[in-house]
Amino acid sequence: MTTGERLDDIEAALEGARSEGLRIIEAAADLGSLAEARTRALGRKAPLARARSGLGGITDPTDRKKLGQLANAVGDELEAALTSKRGGFERAELDARWERERVDVTLPGDAPPVGSLHPLTKTAWEIVDIFIGLGYRVAEGPEIELAKYNFEALNFPEHHPSLSPQETFYIEGHGDEVVLRTHTSPVQIRVMESQAPPVYVVIPGRTYRRDVMDATHLSAFFQLEGLAVDEGITMGDLKGSLGTFAREIFGRDLDVRLRPHYFPFTEPSAELDVQCFVCRGSGCRVCKGEGWIEVLGCGMVHPFLLEWVGYDAARYSGFAFGMGVERIAALAHGVTDIRSFYDNDVRFLAQFATGGGGP
Amino acid sequence: MRVSFKWLKELVPVDVAPEKLGEMLSMSGTKLESIHRPGNSIGDVVVAEVLAVKDHPKADNLTLVEVDSGDGTRSVVCGARNLAVGDRVPLAQVGARLGEATIAERRIRGEVSQGMLCSGAELGVSRDHSGILVLPSDLALGSDIVAALGLDDAVLEFEITPNRPDCMGIIGIAREVAALLGAKLRVPDAQVGEADVMAAQVEVEIVDPAGCPRYVARYIEGLAVAGSPAWLAARLMTAGVRPISNVVDATNYVLLETGHPLHAFDAARVTDGHIVVRRADQGEELVTLDGSKRSLDPDDLVIADPARPLGMAGVMGGEDSEVSGDTTAVILEAAYFDPPSIGRTSRRHVLRTEASARFERGADPDMPPYAAARALALMAELGGGRPSGAVVDAYPRPIERPRVTLRAERTSTLLGYEVDAASQARHLESIGVGVERAGARLEAGIPSWRPDLRIEEDLIEEVARLAGFDRLPATLPSGVNGGLEPAQALERHLRRTLSGTGMREAWTSPLSSQRDLDALGLGEDHPARKMVVLANPMLEDESSMRTTLLPGLLRAAAHNLAHHTGGVALFEMSRVYEPTGGLPREPLTLGAVWSGTRTPQTWRGPGTKWDFFSAKGVLEATFGAAGVEHAGWSPVSGMPLHPTRAANVSVGGHTAGTLGELHPDVCERFDVARGTVVAELALPALFASPLTRVKAAGLSRFPAVYIDLAVVVGEAIPAATVTLAIQQAGAPEATSVRLFDLYRGEQVTAGRKSLAYALELRSPEGTLTDDDAARVRDRIVDALSHEFGAELRA
């Protein structure tokens, strides 16, 4: 054979190896047979290897280089075909795997046990937090209280009806000296006795009155009181502070008003009304047609109290306020019977599991 | 306080509508509760006369009443039996309107009824449904009832605060209106005809001038007691007072007008015309006007004659000296009584009357002569009586009218805006305060009808309310550093943690009784049996302050289980009350109840139930949140808990409370499922070390080694003891020790159990080698073997 013939043969063999190799690779049906195809197309006994082995006999460097490049090109092409084929198989396999792993995302999730804070707790916290923001601290005091703190120190006249055993619970064995506190106000006295001004406190706590239970009365209920005593406290401060509170709870764009009232322990005294947040003042069932809802009682601390605790009433003044937490919660949440707060029916409580503070 | 708008306008010119006036009064401290227009809902009801009353032939409880309304007779079927021939009654004619209803001719048990006779309640003039309203006899037949009774009026109902007895009379309201509208008050004249002063008919002796500082008595004779005329009856009814007779109605009219209670005694029943005001004698009795026989207390002030008590002063008269149809002469009382004394008597006898309500708040001590003259004039006019004898005015202790100094600048300082001295004086004068002004200093003479004005601040309030609270600025004071105390923050944190574990927070009543403790099966000497007891409970079951939160929580759990849920988990953080020598202790306590389903079965698998260990997990999580590093659990037995499924819980070495299944008997008594778990813990134990700010610890950079260890120990050895031994022997490398399996059965000897632990070993100094891990493991195994005879499970 001439050199030229040998060269032609080798070139033909390489071309044959290419087409044979591509055929083998193309015929592979899966990743397993593709591995076998690789051996048959690119292995040591494959046509390409056999064709390549003939290169050793070529002495002319130019020819050898040319055929060597062809052999490499064939090898590369077969490798590329293999890679492409493998990629196809892998994609298909992955697709199949994803399909196998598919879930119905509409099935319900695992529910962790859901609890909730009581609406009265949440309401009290909400109120307390508003006043914390205004620079108040939180004080507490005994529910079983000296009558002296519950009445006398708060300027109740000795014959005031609240002192009667028809209205106030007295404790056996203590004569008329110990009562279930009828309001959180005695804590005002305790706080002022224990510290010098300035005083800014809110006082949440249980209180008791001999009221027959109905939709708006309980014999044991929850009050929240506030007291600010400082130099130069004005009734304008009372109006501004309580207006801020009421709007924060019931609606930031609502009107509030102070209406004159009477309490033994404040002078002047007032009640705070907020514009009805249901009808916005036009009159409805919630506000009983008045357009306003009574929210709390308040007033300027009576000088009698300041003197009783030994404060200089000429130098300090203050305001105080008190509200029923059940009433605030009932208004805020549209609860028509405050006894619901003490039934502890989970269907009722569960409604308060959401956040939902603010107006 | 019900105020007729028409009546009000007789005392003060009003140029605004009732609604507007009501709002003005509300905003000046006399709160309008409602406005009622009784005439609006009534149409075609006329005055008729009863001609005959016959039994209904077919119904025992009905009558057939023949009436004449001036244009012929009609027959009306009627359910009431209080009518007599000649009575004037309201007839709702066919076609008449009563509220929502229209009256039609209809047949009732076979008899035709041509209209309907009305009760006081149906016309809105009283609350009386029991009988037909019998009208004054001077009303013309056929006249429209709305006009006849003055129902074409607006009745304003006000809430009167206890400091304003003056507003419990229409003159007082009119004075407020005059001040608000800048109008002039017109107090009615009290002209009494010339009395025969020669005949001294009444003697008044005040034995207790402290209880009765003033007593005015008048005598009137020649009275003919009869029904009141329509105008008077109508006015009383509008104000909610039932007309009785001209004499009694005259006193009630003056009461409504002036706010000053009067009393009329039948003079014939007062021995020697001699009135004695004194305290009751021990054992004295009196039958009051309401028919009740009352045992008088030596502290009760009575009006008596020399022989016996005639009435409870300022509260209620006696039946015996009551004005009756036969009365011809009356001793009229207008007095001023000491408010606390009246208050005590009223409360002692649980008897609150129109009179006591006014006297106990403080009547006007200057009012008696005027009020007596007003009533006398009315009695003379209505009953044809002649005043006789001199005015007796016993006033042994004249009541001083206080003077109060108001510094004008003090008003501005307290209110927070500038009010000039002249306007302050003007506001005070508008309500009858006499003001002498020296620059910014106002000397105020307090009128006799305002016992509530005693100090400077009282006057500032008057200025503020008359100027209008809407003039107050809205400002904010500086405040201090707002925030919660650490214990308060921890309390909130615990509530949040507990609600995060799936529990619902409950609020139950603090009022309890020994019966609750009986239901818990507590022994007589159980500490919880020592309760704070109420002297005056409203209910037997609420006669003491609770010493445990469990009964309330168990009732709440039972309510929920009975109604709808398969399971319930409730907690409460509230006080319990422990008697001491002085004020009781009120420790904050955590109570909890877990019962039934914890998580329901779902498509993912079976559900879980609350049991001792799921409940214990909640407490452990809570302790963790409270910063409690180590809680001790030891078996305990005793009611109300299951004898072998209950634990004492200790924190920091002190017993904090218990956790356990409820005793089956207690479950039954509270109607909760068996297996219900409860816990009760004193929170001060958890608060002993309030949460301090967390200081973050450095984390080891080196990997951990994880090994499992299964040991077999005797059944009696508590798991916690083994765990603790592992922690101690494994320290410091064993950073986590977790029990993951508990096995009893074929593969371990009877009477023994296998505990399998997963351990995390870690060192801050370097990576632990297998040899290091083996050494730790050997240390642990040796210790367990030594302490418990534990053997490693293959």
Boltz contact constraints between the chains, C-beta under 6 A:
constraints:
  - contact:
      token1: [A, 113]
      token2: [B, 502]
      max_distance: 6.0
  - contact:
      token1: [A, 115]
      token2: [B, 499]
      max_distance: 6.0
  - contact:
      token1: [A, 115]
      token2: [B, 502]
      max_distance: 6.0
  - contact:
      token1: [A, 115]
      token2: [B, 503]
      max_distance: 6.0
  - contact:
      token1: [A, 115]
      token2: [B, 504]
      max_distance: 6.0
  - contact:
      token1: [A, 116]
      token2: [B, 499]
      max_distance: 6.0
  - contact:
      token1: [A, 116]
      token2: [B, 504]
      max_distance: 6.0
  - contact:
      token1: [A, 117]
      token2: [B, 499]
      max_distance: 6.0
  - contact:
      token1: [A, 117]
      token2: [B, 505]
      max_distance: 6.0
  - contact:
      token1: [A, 118]
      token2: [B, 505]
      max_distance: 6.0
  - contact:
      token1: [A, 118]
      token2: [B, 507]
      max_distance: 6.0
  - contact:
      token1: [A, 120]
      token2: [B, 507]
      max_distance: 6.0
  - contact:
      token1: [A, 121]
      token2: [B, 505]
      max_distance: 6.0
  - contact:
      token1: [A, 132]
      token2: [B, 482]
      max_distance: 6.0
  - contact:
      token1: [A, 132]
      token2: [B, 483]
      max_distance: 6.0
  - contact:
      token1: [A, 134]
      token2: [B, 479]
      max_distance: 6.0
  - contact:
      token1: [A, 135]
      token2: [B, 479]
      max_distance: 6.0
  - contact:
      token1: [A, 135]
      token2: [B, 480]
      max_distance: 6.0
  - contact:
      token1: [A, 135]
      token2: [B, 482]
      max_distance: 6.0
  - contact:
      token1: [A, 136]
      token2: [B, 482]
      max_distance: 6.0
  - contact:
      token1: [A, 138]
      token2: [B, 484]
      max_distance: 6.0
  - contact:
      token1: [A, 138]
      token2: [B, 488]
      max_distance: 6.0
  - contact:
      token1: [A, 142]
      token2: [B, 583]
      max_distance: 6.0
  - contact:
      token1: [A, 142]
      token2: [B, 586]
      max_distance: 6.0
  - contact:
      token1: [A, 144]
      token2: [B, 583]
      max_distance: 6.0
  - contact:
      token1: [A, 144]
      token2: [B, 584]
      max_distance: 6.0
  - contact:
      token1: [A, 159]
      token2: [B, 340]
      max_distance: 6.0
  - contact:
      token1: [A, 159]
      token2: [B, 343]
      max_distance: 6.0
  - contact:
      token1: [A, 164]
      token2: [B, 347]
      max_distance: 6.0
  - contact:
      token1: [A, 165]
      token2: [B, 536]
      max_distance: 6.0
  - contact:
      token1: [A, 169]
      token2: [B, 534]
      max_distance: 6.0
  - contact:
      token1: [A, 170]
      token2: [B, 535]
      max_distance: 6.0
  - contact:
      token1: [A, 170]
      token2: [B, 536]
      max_distance: 6.0
  - contact:
      token1: [A, 172]
      token2: [B, 533]
      max_distance: 6.0
  - contact:
      token1: [A, 172]
      token2: [B, 535]
      max_distance: 6.0
  - contact:
      token1: [A, 198]
      token2: [B, 480]
      max_distance: 6.0
  - contact:
      token1: [A, 200]
      token2: [B, 479]
      max_distance: 6.0
  - contact:
      token1: [A, 200]
      token2: [B, 480]
      max_distance: 6.0
  - contact:
      token1: [A, 210]
      token2: [B, 538]
      max_distance: 6.0
  - contact:
      token1: [A, 220]
      token2: [B, 509]
      max_distance: 6.0
  - contact:
      token1: [A, 220]
      token2: [B, 510]
      max_distance: 6.0
  - contact:
      token1: [A, 220]
      token2: [B, 511]
      max_distance: 6.0
  - contact:
      token1: [A, 228]
      token2: [B, 477]
      max_distance: 6.0
  - contact:
      token1: [A, 230]
      token2: [B, 477]
      max_distance: 6.0
  - contact:
      token1: [A, 233]
      token2: [B, 477]
      max_distance: 6.0
  - contact:
      token1: [A, 234]
      token2: [B, 416]
      max_distance: 6.0
  - contact:
      token1: [A, 235]
      token2: [B, 415]
      max_distance: 6.0
  - contact:
      token1: [A, 235]
      token2: [B, 416]
      max_distance: 6.0
  - contact:
      token1: [A, 235]
      token2: [B, 472]
      max_distance: 6.0
  - contact:
      token1: [A, 236]
      token2: [B, 416]
      max_distance: 6.0
  - contact:
      token1: [A, 236]
      token2: [B, 472]
      max_distance: 6.0
  - contact:
      token1: [A, 236]
      token2: [B, 473]
      max_distance: 6.0
  - contact:
      token1: [A, 236]
      token2: [B, 475]
      max_distance: 6.0
  - contact:
      token1: [A, 237]
      token2: [B, 475]
      max_distance: 6.0
  - contact:
      token1: [A, 237]
      token2: [B, 477]
      max_distance: 6.0
  - contact:
      token1: [A, 239]
      token2: [B, 472]
      max_distance: 6.0
  - contact:
      token1: [A, 239]
      token2: [B, 474]
      max_distance: 6.0
  - contact:
      token1: [A, 240]
      token2: [B, 474]
      max_distance: 6.0
  - contact:
      token1: [A, 240]
      token2: [B, 475]
      max_distance: 6.0
  - contact:
      token1: [A, 240]
      token2: [B, 476]
      max_distance: 6.0
  - contact:
      token1: [A, 241]
      token2: [B, 476]
      max_distance: 6.0
  - contact:
      token1: [A, 243]
      token2: [B, 474]
      max_distance: 6.0
  - contact:
      token1: [A, 258]
      token2: [B, 469]
      max_distance: 6.0
  - contact:
      token1: [A, 259]
      token2: [B, 27]
      max_distance: 6.0
  - contact:
      token1: [A, 260]
      token2: [B, 29]
      max_distance: 6.0
  - contact:
      token1: [A, 260]
      token2: [B, 465]
      max_distance: 6.0
  - contact:
      token1: [A, 262]
      token2: [B, 161]
      max_distance: 6.0
  - contact:
      token1: [A, 262]
      token2: [B, 163]
      max_distance: 6.0
  - contact:
      token1: [A, 267]
      token2: [B, 457]
      max_distance: 6.0
  - contact:
      token1: [A, 267]
      token2: [B, 461]
      max_distance: 6.0
  - contact:
      token1: [A, 268]
      token2: [B, 461]
      max_distance: 6.0
  - contact:
      token1: [A, 268]
      token2: [B, 464]
      max_distance: 6.0
  - contact:
      token1: [A, 342]
      token2: [B, 507]
      max_distance: 6.0
  - contact:
      token1: [A, 344]
      token2: [B, 506]
      max_distance: 6.0
  - contact:
      token1: [A, 344]
      token2: [B, 556]
      max_distance: 6.0
  - contact:
      token1: [A, 346]
      token2: [B, 504]
      max_distance: 6.0
  - contact:
      token1: [A, 346]
      token2: [B, 560]
      max_distance: 6.0
  - contact:
      token1: [A, 346]
      token2: [B, 565]
      max_distance: 6.0
  - contact:
      token1: [A, 349]
      token2: [B, 504]
      max_distance: 6.0
